[in-house]
Amino acid sequence: MNSRTVKEIYGRNYGSGYYYKRAYCDNLRYTEGLMDFQTTLNAYWFIDIIISYMPKIIQTYKQTDDYFYIITIKINDDSSGTIEVFREGYINDEYNEHITVIKQKIPYIDLPKYDYKFYLALASAEPILFTLLLTSEY
């Protein structure tokens, strides 16, 4: 697999008529595009990592009312990389376009080298439910 495969995944997924979720996480659902992403690239671990971040994301949402987050995966030449969740918002009355919520270094990422970007948007405030989607699905 290569970056062309990744571009094809983003290119063939626009909108979603069906949502998926893991049985052990009621606060996150994901789109058909994310199912395509994890199936095609054998990256089921990505959803699990995002699920592990959900307590911190929910805590941030409750403190800030920010309902939209951006998730990136950056891969280095040695296949190590970083996953980051960030948001836009105000800190001390000053608007910031990049406020890190979570940033985790990963020693090995088995994805093609590519600048990955995903969106995480609040779908429901009561109960709290977020939807994870490809940028092409937004």
C-alpha positions in Angstrom: 0.0 0.0 0.0 1.1 3.5 -0.7 -0.1 7.1 -0.4 -2.1 6.6 -3.6 -4.3 4.1 -1.8 -4.9 6.6 1.0 -5.8 9.3 -1.5 -8.3 6.9 -3.1 -9.9 6.2 0.3 -10.4 10.0 0.9 -11.5 10.4 -2.7 -14.2 7.7 -2.7 -15.9 8.6 0.5 -18.3 11.6 0.6 -21.0 11.7 3.2 -22.2 8.7 5.1 -25.5 6.9 5.3 -24.5 4.5 8.1 -22.5 4.8 11.3 -20.4 2.3 13.2 -19.4 2.0 16.8 -17.5 -0.3 19.1 -19.6 -2.1 21.7 -17.4 -0.8 24.5 -17.7 2.9 23.7 -21.0 4.7 23.6 -19.5 8.1 23.0 -18.0 7.6 19.6 -19.4 6.5 16.3 -17.6 6.6 12.9 -18.5 6.8 9.3 -18.4 4.5 6.3 -15.3 6.4 5.2 -13.5 5.5 8.5 -14.7 1.9 8.1 -13.2 1.9 4.6 -10.0 3.5 6.0 -9.5 0.9 8.7 -10.4 -2.0 6.5 -8.4 -1.1 3.5 -5.3 -0.1 5.5 -5.7 -2.7 8.2 -5.8 0.1 10.7 -8.4 -1.0 13.2 -6.0 0.3 15.9 -6.7 3.9 14.9 -10.3 3.7 16.2 -9.2 2.1 19.4 -6.6 4.9 20.0 -9.3 7.5 19.5 -11.6 5.6 21.9 -8.8 5.8 24.5 -8.7 9.6 24.0 -12.5 10.0 24.4 -12.4 10.7 28.2 -10.0 13.6 27.7 -11.9 14.9 24.7 -15.2 14.8 26.6 -13.6 16.5 29.6 -12.3 19.2 27.2 -15.7 19.6 25.6 -17.4 20.0 29.0 -14.9 22.7 30.0 -14.8 24.6 26.8 -18.0 23.8 24.8 -15.8 23.3 21.8 -17.6 20.7 19.7 -15.2 20.3 16.8 -11.7 18.7 16.9 -9.1 17.9 14.3 -7.0 14.7 14.4 -3.8 14.3 12.6 -1.3 11.5 12.1 2.2 12.5 11.1 4.6 9.7 10.0 8.3 10.1 10.0 10.8 8.4 7.6 11.5 5.7 10.2 7.8 4.9 10.5 7.5 6.5 14.0 5.0 9.2 14.2 2.6 11.4 16.2 -1.1 11.4 16.6 -2.5 14.7 17.7 -6.0 15.9 18.6 -6.4 19.7 18.6 -9.1 22.3 18.5 -9.6 26.0 17.9 -10.8 28.4 20.5 -10.1 31.0 23.1 -7.5 31.0 25.8 -7.5 34.1 28.0 -9.6 36.0 25.5 -7.2 35.3 22.7 -8.3 33.2 19.7 -6.0 30.3 18.9 -6.2 28.1 15.8 -4.3 25.2 17.3 -4.8 24.2 20.9 -3.5 20.7 21.5 -5.8 18.4 23.5 -3.8 15.3 23.1 -0.5 14.5 21.5 1.0 11.1 21.5 4.2 9.8 20.0 4.0 6.3 18.5 7.2 4.3 18.0 5.8 2.5 14.9 2.8 3.3 12.6 2.1 0.7 9.9 0.4 3.2 7.5 1.8 4.6 4.2 3.6 7.9 4.7 0.9 10.5 4.3 -0.3 13.6 6.2 -3.5 12.1 7.6 -6.3 14.4 8.8 -9.7 13.5 10.3 -12.5 15.4 12.0 -14.3 14.7 15.2 -17.6 16.5 15.7 -20.2 16.5 18.4 -23.3 14.8 17.2 -25.3 14.9 20.4 -24.9 16.8 23.7 -27.3 14.6 25.6 -26.0 12.0 25.8 -22.5 13.1 24.6 -21.8 11.5 21.3 -19.0 12.4 18.8 -18.7 11.3 15.2 -15.3 10.6 13.6 -15.1 11.2 9.9 -12.7 11.7 7.0 -12.3 15.3 5.9 -13.9 14.4 2.6 -17.1 13.4 4.5 -17.6 16.7 6.3 
